[in-house]
Amino acid sequence: MPKNNPKKKVCLLTDHHLCFNPRLWKEAFFYEKKGLDVVVLSMWLSREYLQKDMELLQGHSIFYKPFLNLLPGEVKKNIHAFYRLRKRIAGELQKKFNIGTRWAISYSPMLMFKHALKENADWYSAHLECAFFAGKKLIKAGKKVSFDFEDWYSRDFLIPERPVNLLESWEKFALNNGVFCTAASKAMAEALEQHYLLRKPIFIIYNGFSIEEEKNIQQDKIEDTDEGLKLLWFSRSIGPDRGIEPFLNSLSYCYFPVELHLLGKMEPGYKDFLDEKFIRLKKHRLVVHPFISHNRLLSFISQYEIGLAIDDNINQNRKLTITNKILQYLQAGLHVLASDTKGHREVATYFPKTVTIVNIDTEEEVVAALTEFHNKNIQRIKDQKQIFNTIFSWEAQEKKLSALLDENL
């Protein structure tokens, strides 16, 4: 970027806290490195998560602003109740009458658009469903907008309250009118191109993290106990329909002890389900770890030897996306037990020695894979690090983003 030119401004849009939005903050840090003024507009709901957001932003010159601030004590209770009630009513309208509105997606998509427009940025980057609404409005107002398909939103969380037809219309508009669009896997990009009959390409930006984070990898594995094979599963939340239930069913047929570690924020009532399940799984042990900040995550993962990427095939999105977890397991040198999805097979193509694919609903396959792990002296995989760095690291994704930015900004 020529030195005499004024700095250009990019505005990233989301309605999630940054600590739950790694693709967004990685992209924001990249734009900062490219010499742009960076603004992130988000919705603030939790003081705890806002504190984690601020920890992520330490040392960065990024402006982080709420388009809607619903932090307890900073907004009147009746206003907070209004937003919640409107969203609940919108969900019921969709569920009972198939009437889709933007409020079924988020508390106030129009506020996101209005605040984004006031930023008068040279470029907008839309993340998650609410931002697809705002991004459409911004394009119609003459602004440049790129869209990120971390998930195939109209094919994810298929519950009656979700306005699928509305989401499809936003996706179609984004894919045809965005300056460019990115997706989390080649499998997802190809499915989107086929479904929407696209003539322009979707660019693949994997969910990998920086090579620099590998300095946090521990040299010693987790302390041995007599509890048997140790497995790790993590996500921002621990709850149903994430592959945990069928995996626990398979443990019923596993003759040797397994110690299952879960890391994340427990959804209400789910711990009771797990406790009841493990009363019957007497030879096995459950260990739950609370949600931790990202800068501690790779160090935590690296204590283990086997990671679980066991997403259920409950919708088309789950079959196609590549999550953070499988790539972080691989970056830490773990072996991976993964459910049979197109996204996981895409990764396994590069790591045939490391990723074991199973039908998560078939107990025999899961137990056979666990038995093979149990019978081997599992060691961290080091000879495939170059593949990870070249294909999946964030540095590799930055090269692709840099080319897109230089071409379009």
Contacts in CASP RR format, 6 or more apart in sequence:
PFRMAT RR
TARGET T0000
AUTHOR 0000-0000-0000
METHOD contacts of the structure
MODEL  1
MPKNNPKKKVCLLTDHHLCFNPRLWKEAFFYEKKGLDVVVLSMWLSREYL
QKDMELLQGHSIFYKPFLNLLPGEVKKNIHAFYRLRKRIAGELQKKFNIG
TRWAISYSPMLMFKHALKENADWYSAHLECAFFAGKKLIKAGKKVSFDFE
DWYSRDFLIPERPVNLLESWEKFALNNGVFCTAASKAMAEALEQHYLLRK
PIFIIYNGFSIEEEKNIQQDKIEDTDEGLKLLWFSRSIGPDRGIEPFLNS
LSYCYFPVELHLLGKMEPGYKDFLDEKFIRLKKHRLVVHPFISHNRLLSF
ISQYEIGLAIDDNINQNRKLTITNKILQYLQAGLHVLASDTKGHREVATY
FPKTVTIVNIDTEEEVVAALTEFHNKNIQRIKDQKQIFNTIFSWEAQEKK
LSALLDENL
1 8 0 8 1.000
1 34 0 8 1.000
1 35 0 8 1.000
7 35 0 8 1.000
7 36 0 8 1.000
7 37 0 8 1.000
8 36 0 8 1.000
8 37 0 8 1.000
8 122 0 8 1.000
8 123 0 8 1.000
8 409 0 8 1.000
9 36 0 8 1.000
9 37 0 8 1.000
9 38 0 8 1.000
9 39 0 8 1.000
9 119 0 8 1.000
9 120 0 8 1.000
9 121 0 8 1.000
9 122 0 8 1.000
9 123 0 8 1.000
10 31 0 8 1.000
10 36 0 8 1.000
10 37 0 8 1.000
10 38 0 8 1.000
10 39 0 8 1.000
10 121 0 8 1.000
10 122 0 8 1.000
10 123 0 8 1.000
10 124 0 8 1.000
10 125 0 8 1.000
11 39 0 8 1.000
11 40 0 8 1.000
11 41 0 8 1.000
11 116 0 8 1.000
11 119 0 8 1.000
11 121 0 8 1.000
11 123 0 8 1.000
11 124 0 8 1.000
11 125 0 8 1.000
12 24 0 8 1.000
12 27 0 8 1.000
12 28 0 8 1.000
12 31 0 8 1.000
12 38 0 8 1.000
12 39 0 8 1.000
12 40 0 8 1.000
12 41 0 8 1.000
12 124 0 8 1.000
12 125 0 8 1.000
12 127 0 8 1.000
13 41 0 8 1.000
13 112 0 8 1.000
13 116 0 8 1.000
13 124 0 8 1.000
13 125 0 8 1.000
13 126 0 8 1.000
13 127 0 8 1.000
13 130 0 8 1.000
13 131 0 8 1.000
13 134 0 8 1.000
13 135 0 8 1.000
14 21 0 8 1.000
14 24 0 8 1.000
14 40 0 8 1.000
14 41 0 8 1.000
14 42 0 8 1.000
14 43 0 8 1.000
14 127 0 8 1.000
14 128 0 8 1.000
14 130 0 8 1.000
14 131 0 8 1.000
15 42 0 8 1.000
15 43 0 8 1.000
15 67 0 8 1.000
15 68 0 8 1.000
15 106 0 8 1.000
15 107 0 8 1.000
15 109 0 8 1.000
15 112 0 8 1.000
15 128 0 8 1.000
15 130 0 8 1.000
15 131 0 8 1.000
16 42 0 8 1.000
16 43 0 8 1.000
16 128 0 8 1.000
17 42 0 8 1.000
17 44 0 8 1.000
17 45 0 8 1.000
17 46 0 8 1.000
17 49 0 8 1.000
17 50 0 8 1.000
17 52 0 8 1.000
17 53 0 8 1.000
18 24 0 8 1.000
18 25 0 8 1.000
18 40 0 8 1.000
18 42 0 8 1.000
18 52 0 8 1.000
18 53 0 8 1.000
18 56 0 8 1.000
18 57 0 8 1.000
18 64 0 8 1.000
19 49 0 8 1.000
19 52 0 8 1.000
19 53 0 8 1.000
19 56 0 8 1.000
19 293 0 8 1.000
19 294 0 8 1.000
20 49 0 8 1.000
20 236 0 8 1.000
21 42 0 8 1.000
21 127 0 8 1.000
21 128 0 8 1.000
22 207 0 8 1.000
22 209 0 8 1.000
22 294 0 8 1.000
22 324 0 8 1.000
23 127 0 8 1.000
23 148 0 8 1.000
23 150 0 8 1.000
23 184 0 8 1.000
23 205 0 8 1.000
23 207 0 8 1.000
24 40 0 8 1.000
24 125 0 8 1.000
24 127 0 8 1.000
24 148 0 8 1.000
25 40 0 8 1.000
25 56 0 8 1.000
25 57 0 8 1.000
26 209 0 8 1.000
26 210 0 8 1.000
26 394 0 8 1.000
26 397 0 8 1.000
27 125 0 8 1.000
27 127 0 8 1.000
27 148 0 8 1.000
27 401 0 8 1.000
28 38 0 8 1.000
28 40 0 8 1.000
28 60 0 8 1.000
28 62 0 8 1.000
29 60 0 8 1.000
29 62 0 8 1.000
30 398 0 8 1.000
30 401 0 8 1.000
30 402 0 8 1.000
31 38 0 8 1.000
31 405 0 8 1.000
32 38 0 8 1.000
32 60 0 8 1.000
32 61 0 8 1.000
32 62 0 8 1.000
33 398 0 8 1.000
34 402 0 8 1.000
34 405 0 8 1.000
36 123 0 8 1.000
37 63 0 8 1.000
38 61 0 8 1.000
38 62 0 8 1.000
38 63 0 8 1.000
39 62 0 8 1.000
39 63 0 8 1.000
39 64 0 8 1.000
39 65 0 8 1.000
39 119 0 8 1.000
39 121 0 8 1.000
40 62 0 8 1.000
40 63 0 8 1.000
40 64 0 8 1.000
40 65 0 8 1.000
41 65 0 8 1.000
41 66 0 8 1.000
41 67 0 8 1.000
41 112 0 8 1.000
41 115 0 8 1.000
41 116 0 8 1.000
41 119 0 8 1.000
42 53 0 8 1.000
42 64 0 8 1.000
42 65 0 8 1.000
42 66 0 8 1.000
42 67 0 8 1.000
43 66 0 8 1.000
43 67 0 8 1.000
43 68 0 8 1.000
43 69 0 8 1.000
43 70 0 8 1.000
43 106 0 8 1.000
43 107 0 8 1.000
43 108 0 8 1.000
43 112 0 8 1.000
43 130 0 8 1.000
44 50 0 8 1.000
44 66 0 8 1.000
44 68 0 8 1.000
44 69 0 8 1.000
44 70 0 8 1.000
44 71 0 8 1.000
45 70 0 8 1.000
45 71 0 8 1.000
46 71 0 8 1.000
47 71 0 8 1.000
47 72 0 8 1.000
50 71 0 8 1.000
52 293 0 8 1.000
53 64 0 8 1.000
54 64 0 8 1.000
55 293 0 8 1.000
55 295 0 8 1.000
56 293 0 8 1.000
56 294 0 8 1.000
56 295 0 8 1.000
57 64 0 8 1.000
65 115 0 8 1.000
67 108 0 8 1.000
67 111 0 8 1.000
67 112 0 8 1.000
67 114 0 8 1.000
67 115 0 8 1.000
67 116 0 8 1.000
68 83 0 8 1.000
68 107 0 8 1.000
68 108 0 8 1.000
68 111 0 8 1.000
68 112 0 8 1.000
69 75 0 8 1.000
70 80 0 8 1.000
70 83 0 8 1.000
70 107 0 8 1.000
83 107 0 8 1.000
83 108 0 8 1.000
84 107 0 8 1.000
86 103 0 8 1.000
86 107 0 8 1.000
87 103 0 8 1.000
87 104 0 8 1.000
87 106 0 8 1.000
87 107 0 8 1.000
89 103 0 8 1.000
90 100 0 8 1.000
90 101 0 8 1.000
90 102 0 8 1.000
90 103 0 8 1.000
90 104 0 8 1.000
91 103 0 8 1.000
91 104 0 8 1.000
91 161 0 8 1.000
91 163 0 8 1.000
92 161 0 8 1.000
93 99 0 8 1.000
93 100 0 8 1.000
93 101 0 8 1.000
93 104 0 8 1.000
94 100 0 8 1.000
94 101 0 8 1.000
94 104 0 8 1.000
94 160 0 8 1.000
94 161 0 8 1.000
94 162 0 8 1.000
94 163 0 8 1.000
95 160 0 8 1.000
95 161 0 8 1.000
98 165 0 8 1.000
100 163 0 8 1.000
100 165 0 8 1.000
100 166 0 8 1.000
101 163 0 8 1.000
101 166 0 8 1.000
102 109 0 8 1.000
102 110 0 8 1.000
102 130 0 8 1.000
102 133 0 8 1.000
102 166 0 8 1.000
103 109 0 8 1.000
104 161 0 8 1.000
104 162 0 8 1.000
104 163 0 8 1.000
104 166 0 8 1.000
105 129 0 8 1.000
105 130 0 8 1.000
105 133 0 8 1.000
105 163 0 8 1.000
105 166 0 8 1.000
105 167 0 8 1.000
106 112 0 8 1.000
106 129 0 8 1.000
106 130 0 8 1.000
109 130 0 8 1.000
109 133 0 8 1.000
109 134 0 8 1.000
112 130 0 8 1.000
112 131 0 8 1.000
112 133 0 8 1.000
112 134 0 8 1.000
113 133 0 8 1.000
113 134 0 8 1.000
113 135 0 8 1.000
113 137 0 8 1.000
113 138 0 8 1.000
116 124 0 8 1.000
116 134 0 8 1.000
116 135 0 8 1.000
116 138 0 8 1.000
117 137 0 8 1.000
117 138 0 8 1.000
117 141 0 8 1.000
117 143 0 8 1.000
121 143 0 8 1.000
122 144 0 8 1.000
122 409 0 8 1.000
123 144 0 8 1.000
123 145 0 8 1.000
123 146 0 8 1.000
123 179 0 8 1.000
123 409 0 8 1.000
124 135 0 8 1.000
124 138 0 8 1.000
124 143 0 8 1.000
124 144 0 8 1.000
124 145 0 8 1.000
124 146 0 8 1.000
125 145 0 8 1.000
125 146 0 8 1.000
125 147 0 8 1.000
125 148 0 8 1.000
126 132 0 8 1.000
126 134 0 8 1.000
126 135 0 8 1.000
126 145 0 8 1.000
126 146 0 8 1.000
126 147 0 8 1.000
126 148 0 8 1.000
126 174 0 8 1.000
127 148 0 8 1.000
127 150 0 8 1.000
128 150 0 8 1.000
128 153 0 8 1.000
129 153 0 8 1.000
129 167 0 8 1.000
129 170 0 8 1.000
131 147 0 8 1.000
132 147 0 8 1.000
132 153 0 8 1.000
132 167 0 8 1.000
132 170 0 8 1.000
132 171 0 8 1.000
132 174 0 8 1.000
133 170 0 8 1.000
135 143 0 8 1.000
135 145 0 8 1.000
135 147 0 8 1.000
135 174 0 8 1.000
136 170 0 8 1.000
136 173 0 8 1.000
136 174 0 8 1.000
136 177 0 8 1.000
138 145 0 8 1.000
139 145 0 8 1.000
139 173 0 8 1.000
139 177 0 8 1.000
139 178 0 8 1.000
144 179 0 8 1.000
144 408 0 8 1.000
144 409 0 8 1.000
145 174 0 8 1.000
145 178 0 8 1.000
145 179 0 8 1.000
146 178 0 8 1.000
146 179 0 8 1.000
146 180 0 8 1.000
146 181 0 8 1.000
146 182 0 8 1.000
146 404 0 8 1.000
146 408 0 8 1.000
147 174 0 8 1.000
147 175 0 8 1.000
147 178 0 8 1.000
147 181 0 8 1.000
147 182 0 8 1.000
148 181 0 8 1.000
148 182 0 8 1.000
148 183 0 8 1.000
148 205 0 8 1.000
149 171 0 8 1.000
149 181 0 8 1.000
149 182 0 8 1.000
149 183 0 8 1.000
149 184 0 8 1.000
149 188 0 8 1.000
149 189 0 8 1.000
149 192 0 8 1.000
149 202 0 8 1.000
150 183 0 8 1.000
150 184 0 8 1.000
150 207 0 8 1.000
150 321 0 8 1.000
151 184 0 8 1.000
151 317 0 8 1.000
151 321 0 8 1.000
152 171 0 8 1.000
152 188 0 8 1.000
152 191 0 8 1.000
152 192 0 8 1.000
152 316 0 8 1.000
152 317 0 8 1.000
152 320 0 8 1.000
152 321 0 8 1.000
153 167 0 8 1.000
153 170 0 8 1.000
153 171 0 8 1.000
153 317 0 8 1.000
154 164 0 8 1.000
154 167 0 8 1.000
154 168 0 8 1.000
154 171 0 8 1.000
155 315 0 8 1.000
155 316 0 8 1.000
155 317 0 8 1.000
156 315 0 8 1.000
156 317 0 8 1.000
156 318 0 8 1.000
157 315 0 8 1.000
158 164 0 8 1.000
158 314 0 8 1.000
158 315 0 8 1.000
171 192 0 8 1.000
171 196 0 8 1.000
172 196 0 8 1.000
174 181 0 8 1.000
175 181 0 8 1.000
175 192 0 8 1.000
175 196 0 8 1.000
175 198 0 8 1.000
175 200 0 8 1.000
175 202 0 8 1.000
176 196 0 8 1.000
176 198 0 8 1.000
176 200 0 8 1.000
179 408 0 8 1.000
180 203 0 8 1.000
180 404 0 8 1.000
180 408 0 8 1.000
181 202 0 8 1.000
181 203 0 8 1.000
182 202 0 8 1.000
182 203 0 8 1.000
182 204 0 8 1.000
182 205 0 8 1.000
182 404 0 8 1.000
183 189 0 8 1.000
183 192 0 8 1.000
183 202 0 8 1.000
183 203 0 8 1.000
183 204 0 8 1.000
183 205 0 8 1.000
184 204 0 8 1.000
184 205 0 8 1.000
184 206 0 8 1.000
184 207 0 8 1.000
184 321 0 8 1.000
184 322 0 8 1.000
185 204 0 8 1.000
185 206 0 8 1.000
185 320 0 8 1.000
185 321 0 8 1.000
185 322 0 8 1.000
185 342 0 8 1.000
185 343 0 8 1.000
185 346 0 8 1.000
186 204 0 8 1.000
186 346 0 8 1.000
187 319 0 8 1.000
187 320 0 8 1.000
187 322 0 8 1.000
187 342 0 8 1.000
187 343 0 8 1.000
187 345 0 8 1.000
187 346 0 8 1.000
188 317 0 8 1.000
188 320 0 8 1.000
188 321 0 8 1.000
188 343 0 8 1.000
189 201 0 8 1.000
189 202 0 8 1.000
189 203 0 8 1.000
189 204 0 8 1.000
191 316 0 8 1.000
191 320 0 8 1.000
192 198 0 8 1.000
192 202 0 8 1.000
193 201 0 8 1.000
193 202 0 8 1.000
203 400 0 8 1.000
203 404 0 8 1.000
204 400 0 8 1.000
205 397 0 8 1.000
205 400 0 8 1.000
205 401 0 8 1.000
206 322 0 8 1.000
206 327 0 8 1.000
206 391 0 8 1.000
206 392 0 8 1.000
206 396 0 8 1.000
206 397 0 8 1.000
207 322 0 8 1.000
207 323 0 8 1.000
207 324 0 8 1.000
207 327 0 8 1.000
208 324 0 8 1.000
208 327 0 8 1.000
208 328 0 8 1.000
208 331 0 8 1.000
208 392 0 8 1.000
208 393 0 8 1.000
208 394 0 8 1.000
208 397 0 8 1.000
209 298 0 8 1.000
209 324 0 8 1.000
209 327 0 8 1.000
209 328 0 8 1.000
209 331 0 8 1.000
209 393 0 8 1.000
209 394 0 8 1.000
210 393 0 8 1.000
210 394 0 8 1.000
210 395 0 8 1.000
211 389 0 8 1.000
211 393 0 8 1.000
211 394 0 8 1.000
211 395 0 8 1.000
213 298 0 8 1.000
213 331 0 8 1.000
214 298 0 8 1.000
214 331 0 8 1.000
216 295 0 8 1.000
216 296 0 8 1.000
216 298 0 8 1.000
216 299 0 8 1.000
216 302 0 8 1.000
217 298 0 8 1.000
217 299 0 8 1.000
217 302 0 8 1.000
217 332 0 8 1.000
217 333 0 8 1.000
218 299 0 8 1.000
218 302 0 8 1.000
218 303 0 8 1.000
220 303 0 8 1.000
221 303 0 8 1.000
221 304 0 8 1.000
221 305 0 8 1.000
222 230 0 8 1.000
222 303 0 8 1.000
222 304 0 8 1.000
225 259 0 8 1.000
226 257 0 8 1.000
227 257 0 8 1.000
227 258 0 8 1.000
227 259 0 8 1.000
227 285 0 8 1.000
228 256 0 8 1.000
228 257 0 8 1.000
228 258 0 8 1.000
228 259 0 8 1.000
228 374 0 8 1.000
229 256 0 8 1.000
229 257 0 8 1.000
229 258 0 8 1.000
229 259 0 8 1.000
229 306 0 8 1.000
229 370 0 8 1.000
229 373 0 8 1.000
229 374 0 8 1.000
230 258 0 8 1.000
230 259 0 8 1.000
230 261 0 8 1.000
230 304 0 8 1.000
230 305 0 8 1.000
230 306 0 8 1.000
231 258 0 8 1.000
231 259 0 8 1.000
231 260 0 8 1.000
231 261 0 8 1.000
231 304 0 8 1.000
231 306 0 8 1.000
231 307 0 8 1.000
231 308 0 8 1.000
231 337 0 8 1.000
232 261 0 8 1.000
232 263 0 8 1.000
232 301 0 8 1.000
232 304 0 8 1.000
232 306 0 8 1.000
232 307 0 8 1.000
232 308 0 8 1.000
232 329 0 8 1.000
232 334 0 8 1.000
233 244 0 8 1.000
233 260 0 8 1.000
233 261 0 8 1.000
233 262 0 8 1.000
233 263 0 8 1.000
233 307 0 8 1.000
233 308 0 8 1.000
233 310 0 8 1.000
233 325 0 8 1.000
234 262 0 8 1.000
234 263 0 8 1.000
234 264 0 8 1.000
234 297 0 8 1.000
234 301 0 8 1.000
234 325 0 8 1.000
235 242 0 8 1.000
235 263 0 8 1.000
235 264 0 8 1.000
235 323 0 8 1.000
235 325 0 8 1.000
236 264 0 8 1.000
236 265 0 8 1.000
236 291 0 8 1.000
237 264 0 8 1.000
237 265 0 8 1.000
237 266 0 8 1.000
237 267 0 8 1.000
238 244 0 8 1.000
238 262 0 8 1.000
238 263 0 8 1.000
238 264 0 8 1.000
238 265 0 8 1.000
238 266 0 8 1.000
238 267 0 8 1.000
238 270 0 8 1.000
238 288 0 8 1.000
239 266 0 8 1.000
239 267 0 8 1.000
239 270 0 8 1.000
240 267 0 8 1.000
240 270 0 8 1.000
240 273 0 8 1.000
241 312 0 8 1.000
241 314 0 8 1.000
242 310 0 8 1.000
242 311 0 8 1.000
242 312 0 8 1.000
243 310 0 8 1.000
243 311 0 8 1.000
243 312 0 8 1.000
243 339 0 8 1.000
243 360 0 8 1.000
244 262 0 8 1.000
244 274 0 8 1.000
244 310 0 8 1.000
246 310 0 8 1.000
246 312 0 8 1.000
246 360 0 8 1.000
246 361 0 8 1.000
246 366 0 8 1.000
247 308 0 8 1.000
247 310 0 8 1.000
247 360 0 8 1.000
247 366 0 8 1.000
248 277 0 8 1.000
248 281 0 8 1.000
249 363 0 8 1.000
250 360 0 8 1.000
250 363 0 8 1.000
250 366 0 8 1.000
250 367 0 8 1.000
250 370 0 8 1.000
251 258 0 8 1.000
251 260 0 8 1.000
251 281 0 8 1.000
251 284 0 8 1.000
252 280 0 8 1.000
252 281 0 8 1.000
252 363 0 8 1.000
253 363 0 8 1.000
253 364 0 8 1.000
253 367 0 8 1.000
254 284 0 8 1.000
254 367 0 8 1.000
254 370 0 8 1.000
254 371 0 8 1.000
256 283 0 8 1.000
256 371 0 8 1.000
256 374 0 8 1.000
257 283 0 8 1.000
257 284 0 8 1.000
257 285 0 8 1.000
258 284 0 8 1.000
258 285 0 8 1.000
258 370 0 8 1.000
259 284 0 8 1.000
259 285 0 8 1.000
259 287 0 8 1.000
260 284 0 8 1.000
260 285 0 8 1.000
260 286 0 8 1.000
260 287 0 8 1.000
261 287 0 8 1.000
261 288 0 8 1.000
261 289 0 8 1.000
261 304 0 8 1.000
262 274 0 8 1.000
262 286 0 8 1.000
262 287 0 8 1.000
262 288 0 8 1.000
262 289 0 8 1.000
263 288 0 8 1.000
263 289 0 8 1.000
263 290 0 8 1.000
263 291 0 8 1.000
263 292 0 8 1.000
263 300 0 8 1.000
264 288 0 8 1.000
264 289 0 8 1.000
264 290 0 8 1.000
264 291 0 8 1.000
264 292 0 8 1.000
265 290 0 8 1.000
265 291 0 8 1.000
266 288 0 8 1.000
271 288 0 8 1.000
274 286 0 8 1.000
274 288 0 8 1.000
275 286 0 8 1.000
278 284 0 8 1.000
278 285 0 8 1.000
278 286 0 8 1.000
289 300 0 8 1.000
292 300 0 8 1.000
297 328 0 8 1.000
298 328 0 8 1.000
298 331 0 8 1.000
298 332 0 8 1.000
301 307 0 8 1.000
301 328 0 8 1.000
301 329 0 8 1.000
301 332 0 8 1.000
301 334 0 8 1.000
302 332 0 8 1.000
302 333 0 8 1.000
302 334 0 8 1.000
304 332 0 8 1.000
304 334 0 8 1.000
305 334 0 8 1.000
305 335 0 8 1.000
305 378 0 8 1.000
305 379 0 8 1.000
305 380 0 8 1.000
306 334 0 8 1.000
306 335 0 8 1.000
306 336 0 8 1.000
306 337 0 8 1.000
306 373 0 8 1.000
306 378 0 8 1.000
307 325 0 8 1.000
307 329 0 8 1.000
307 334 0 8 1.000
307 335 0 8 1.000
307 336 0 8 1.000
307 337 0 8 1.000
308 336 0 8 1.000
308 337 0 8 1.000
308 338 0 8 1.000
309 323 0 8 1.000
309 325 0 8 1.000
309 326 0 8 1.000
309 329 0 8 1.000
309 336 0 8 1.000
309 337 0 8 1.000
309 338 0 8 1.000
309 339 0 8 1.000
309 344 0 8 1.000
310 337 0 8 1.000
310 338 0 8 1.000
310 339 0 8 1.000
310 360 0 8 1.000
311 318 0 8 1.000
311 323 0 8 1.000
311 339 0 8 1.000
311 341 0 8 1.000
311 344 0 8 1.000
312 318 0 8 1.000
312 339 0 8 1.000
312 360 0 8 1.000
313 319 0 8 1.000
313 339 0 8 1.000
313 340 0 8 1.000
313 341 0 8 1.000
313 360 0 8 1.000
318 341 0 8 1.000
319 341 0 8 1.000
319 342 0 8 1.000
319 343 0 8 1.000
320 341 0 8 1.000
320 342 0 8 1.000
320 343 0 8 1.000
321 343 0 8 1.000
322 343 0 8 1.000
322 344 0 8 1.000
322 346 0 8 1.000
322 347 0 8 1.000
326 336 0 8 1.000
326 338 0 8 1.000
326 344 0 8 1.000
326 347 0 8 1.000
326 355 0 8 1.000
327 347 0 8 1.000
327 388 0 8 1.000
327 392 0 8 1.000
329 335 0 8 1.000
329 336 0 8 1.000
330 336 0 8 1.000
330 347 0 8 1.000
330 351 0 8 1.000
330 354 0 8 1.000
330 355 0 8 1.000
330 381 0 8 1.000
330 384 0 8 1.000
330 388 0 8 1.000
330 392 0 8 1.000
331 388 0 8 1.000
331 392 0 8 1.000
331 393 0 8 1.000
332 380 0 8 1.000
333 354 0 8 1.000
333 380 0 8 1.000
333 381 0 8 1.000
333 382 0 8 1.000
333 385 0 8 1.000
334 354 0 8 1.000
334 380 0 8 1.000
334 381 0 8 1.000
335 354 0 8 1.000
335 355 0 8 1.000
335 356 0 8 1.000
335 373 0 8 1.000
335 378 0 8 1.000
335 381 0 8 1.000
336 351 0 8 1.000
336 354 0 8 1.000
336 355 0 8 1.000
336 356 0 8 1.000
337 356 0 8 1.000
337 358 0 8 1.000
337 366 0 8 1.000
337 369 0 8 1.000
337 370 0 8 1.000
337 373 0 8 1.000
338 344 0 8 1.000
338 347 0 8 1.000
338 348 0 8 1.000
338 355 0 8 1.000
338 356 0 8 1.000
338 357 0 8 1.000
338 358 0 8 1.000
339 357 0 8 1.000
339 358 0 8 1.000
339 359 0 8 1.000
339 360 0 8 1.000
340 357 0 8 1.000
340 358 0 8 1.000
340 359 0 8 1.000
340 360 0 8 1.000
344 355 0 8 1.000
344 357 0 8 1.000
345 357 0 8 1.000
347 355 0 8 1.000
347 392 0 8 1.000
348 355 0 8 1.000
348 357 0 8 1.000
350 384 0 8 1.000
350 387 0 8 1.000
350 388 0 8 1.000
350 391 0 8 1.000
350 392 0 8 1.000
351 381 0 8 1.000
351 384 0 8 1.000
351 387 0 8 1.000
351 388 0 8 1.000
353 381 0 8 1.000
353 384 0 8 1.000
354 381 0 8 1.000
354 384 0 8 1.000
356 369 0 8 1.000
356 372 0 8 1.000
356 373 0 8 1.000
358 365 0 8 1.000
358 366 0 8 1.000
358 368 0 8 1.000
358 369 0 8 1.000
359 365 0 8 1.000
359 366 0 8 1.000
360 366 0 8 1.000
389 395 0 8 1.000
389 396 0 8 1.000
390 396 0 8 1.000
END
